[in-house]
Amino acid sequence: MKFYNVCAVVLAFAVTSCGSPIKKVIKDHVRNAEVQVKALAAASDNGSEVKIPYSYQNGQIKFVGKSAWTSGFFAGTLWEMYALTGDKTFADYAKRQTENLEEIKFLTSHHDIGFMMNSSYGGALQYAPDLVDQKAYKEVLIQSAKSLCTRFHPGAGIIQSWNTSAKWLCPVIIDNMMNLELLFKATQFSGDSTYWKVAVSHADKTIQNHFRPDYSTYHVVDYDPETGEIRARQTAQGYADESAWARGQSWGLYGFTMAYRFTKDPRYLSQAEKIADFLLTNKTMPEDLVPFWDFNCPDIPNTYKEVTCASIMASAFCELYSITGKQVYLDSADKIIESLAKPEYRAAQGENGNFILMHSCGSVPGGSDVDVPLNYADYYLLEALLRRQKL
């Protein structure tokens, strides 16, 4: 291509992108989030006490303890806001929220330490490495990975999610794919391939055992921890054992896209694209790409939307587009980002306990956190905005 043609292409792209609707939507999201998140941070940190906001219910902010699986998301949200705005106020809040969680690096009672520490300590290293002690933060993540690996069963090749109960011997949930990022990073930071091998083993067993022929995923697979034999395939948060719980599908999409980022294993990319196809061609997927809480709920459309699922999908689709260059993924991410800017999903400033998004569902069958704001919905929306800006 001649030089003047290159200039013409670049100029055309610049004009198009500067005036693009998605850029305006992203700016609008950031302006709104700047007000909401700063107010929520102030309500959660008085300088001497740091509380972790999780939801807003019955007119009150709901806070969680450090060992809750959602405890790292608000710290991550604050790091994302610093990356989006450059406002060091967010970084100051983020540092206190993050370091408040340090003791969690020894947690072995459940598998979600990956969620908790990668969103907080990992977010700091990703978005504000010059503002923290990188060596110390990496050491926290390495110890967190060691703690997660105590739940690995070599015979079955999987990381146990929940503890043994009257119902399950060794339950593994699709959400567990999200904890593998901590393990991949631990190998990068330490040079110890043990963490990487555990992550790959778990991802391989998840492909093998968690998915149906249409590439929807079961929520729970119960294993024999010694042999790897499948004892049951069921659900805890979906409509039924054979239904497609919406957030579980988005965990799978995101998890295998992330696994490909680290390993470049084409099997993981193929799995992510097949999950994406299930989502985007599903007959119960609404036009605005904000799913109902379960794709097989018989009450559709007279049931709950699941905004968290949409946020996770938007972030995953941005990454999937960056890998494949397939326009459908970029268009899908943009559609979700635009949908979540609308007043039916995004709260007005000063409302919703200062959480950004409304209408998420923790567990509909369990009757907990139904049709409320959740901190991880906000976290994945902001991650999607950061990823979309890079594109």
QUIMO-V341783 format. One record per residue. N is the residue number from 1. PSI is psi in whole degrees, -180 to 180 (999 if undefined). BURIAL is # if it has 24 or more other ideal C-beta (glycine too) atoms within 12 Angstrom, else .. Layout:
BEGIN
n	psi	burial
N	PSI	BURIAL
N	PSI	BURIAL
END
This chain:
BEGIN
n	psi	burial
1	134	.
2	159	.
3	-44	.
4	-29	.
5	-39	.
6	-46	.
7	-40	.
8	-42	.
9	-46	.
10	-44	.
11	-43	.
12	-42	.
13	-42	.
14	-44	.
15	-43	.
16	-47	.
17	-35	.
18	-32	.
19	12	.
20	142	.
21	-37	.
22	-33	#
23	-38	.
24	-39	.
25	-43	#
26	-45	#
27	-40	.
28	-43	#
29	-46	#
30	-43	#
31	-43	.
32	-47	#
33	-33	#
34	-41	#
35	-48	#
36	-51	#
37	-37	#
38	-41	#
39	-39	#
40	-38	#
41	-43	#
42	-35	.
43	-13	#
44	-5	#
45	107	#
46	12	.
47	-31	.
48	-26	.
49	132	.
50	119	#
51	153	#
52	107	#
53	136	#
54	-41	#
55	179	#
56	114	#
57	140	.
58	39	.
59	11	.
60	146	.
61	133	#
62	121	#
63	156	#
64	162	#
65	171	.
66	-31	#
67	-1	#
68	146	#
69	-18	#
70	8	#
71	-20	#
72	-11	#
73	-35	#
74	-38	#
75	-44	#
76	-40	#
77	-41	#
78	-40	#
79	-40	#
80	-41	#
81	-36	#
82	-43	#
83	-35	#
84	-30	#
85	-24	#
86	6	.
87	113	#
88	-16	.
89	-41	.
90	-39	#
91	-38	#
92	-46	#
93	-43	#
94	-41	#
95	-41	#
96	-42	#
97	-41	#
98	-53	#
99	-17	#
100	-21	#
101	4	#
102	-40	#
103	-19	.
104	-16	#
105	-17	#
106	5	.
107	129	#
108	5	.
109	-14	.
110	175	#
111	-7	#
112	10	#
113	-26	#
114	-48	#
115	-49	#
116	-45	#
117	-29	#
118	-36	#
119	-31	#
120	-72	#
121	-41	#
122	-39	#
123	-39	#
124	-45	#
125	-29	#
126	-43	#
127	-20	#
128	52	#
129	-29	.
130	-8	.
131	-3	#
132	167	#
133	98	.
134	-42	.
135	-46	.
136	-41	.
137	-40	#
138	-38	#
139	-36	.
140	-43	#
141	-37	#
142	-45	#
143	-37	#
144	-41	#
145	-39	#
146	-42	#
147	-42	#
148	-38	#
149	-14	#
150	-15	.
151	7	#
152	133	#
153	105	#
154	-37	.
155	-39	.
156	-23	#
157	21	#
158	161	#
159	121	#
160	132	#
161	-69	#
162	165	#
163	160	.
164	139	.
165	-178	.
166	-25	.
167	-38	.
168	143	#
169	-50	#
170	77	#
171	137	#
172	126	#
173	154	#
174	-28	#
175	-27	#
176	-20	#
177	-30	#
178	-22	#
179	-10	#
180	-24	#
181	-37	#
182	-41	#
183	-43	#
184	-44	#
185	-36	#
186	-38	#
187	-42	#
188	-39	#
189	-34	#
190	-24	.
191	0	.
192	116	.
193	-5	.
194	-45	.
195	-42	#
196	-45	#
197	-38	#
198	-44	#
199	-45	#
200	-43	#
201	-45	#
202	-43	#
203	-42	#
204	-43	#
205	-31	#
206	-43	#
207	-44	#
208	-37	.
209	-14	#
210	-16	#
211	144	#
212	171	#
213	-26	.
214	5	.
215	18	#
216	159	#
217	144	#
218	154	#
219	-53	#
220	131	#
221	124	#
222	123	#
223	157	#
224	118	#
225	-19	#
226	-41	.
227	-21	.
228	3	#
229	141	.
230	123	#
231	-33	.
232	154	.
233	117	#
234	-167	#
235	157	#
236	-29	#
237	-5	#
238	178	#
239	-41	#
240	166	.
241	-37	.
242	9	.
243	168	#
244	93	#
245	125	#
246	-49	#
247	-33	#
248	-37	#
249	-38	#
250	-33	#
251	-42	#
252	-45	#
253	-52	#
254	-45	#
255	-44	#
256	-29	#
257	-45	#
258	-42	#
259	-36	#
260	-38	#
261	-42	#
262	-43	#
263	-25	#
264	25	.
265	118	.
266	-22	.
267	-36	.
268	-40	#
269	-43	#
270	-42	.
271	-44	#
272	-42	#
273	-35	#
274	-37	#
275	-42	#
276	-42	#
277	-40	.
278	-45	#
279	-49	#
280	-19	#
281	3	.
282	135	#
283	-19	.
284	6	#
285	123	#
286	161	#
287	-31	.
288	2	#
289	25	#
290	103	#
291	161	#
292	164	#
293	-25	#
294	130	#
295	-19	#
296	13	#
297	126	#
298	-12	.
299	-3	.
300	133	#
301	8	.
302	56	.
303	-174	#
304	141	#
305	160	#
306	88	#
307	-33	#
308	-43	#
309	-43	#
310	-42	#
311	-45	#
312	-44	#
313	-44	#
314	-45	#
315	-44	#
316	-40	#
317	-36	#
318	-45	#
319	-40	#
320	-37	#
321	-42	#
322	-26	.
323	-45	#
324	-26	.
325	12	.
326	123	.
327	-31	.
328	-34	.
329	-40	#
330	-45	#
331	-39	.
332	-42	#
333	-45	#
334	-40	#
335	-44	#
336	-45	#
337	-41	#
338	-42	#
339	-42	#
340	-6	#
341	-9	#
342	153	#
343	-17	.
344	-16	.
345	-32	#
346	128	#
347	153	#
348	152	.
349	136	.
350	-5	.
351	176	.
352	27	#
353	17	#
354	13	#
355	155	#
356	-51	#
357	152	#
358	171	#
359	51	#
360	161	#
361	115	#
362	-69	#
363	105	#
364	-48	#
365	-34	#
366	-9	.
367	25	.
368	136	.
369	50	#
370	124	#
371	51	#
372	167	#
373	146	#
374	142	#
375	-27	#
376	-20	#
377	-45	#
378	-42	#
379	-48	#
380	-27	#
381	-48	#
382	-36	#
383	-40	#
384	-41	#
385	-43	#
386	-44	#
387	-38	#
388	-37	#
389	-40	#
390	-26	.
391	999	#
END
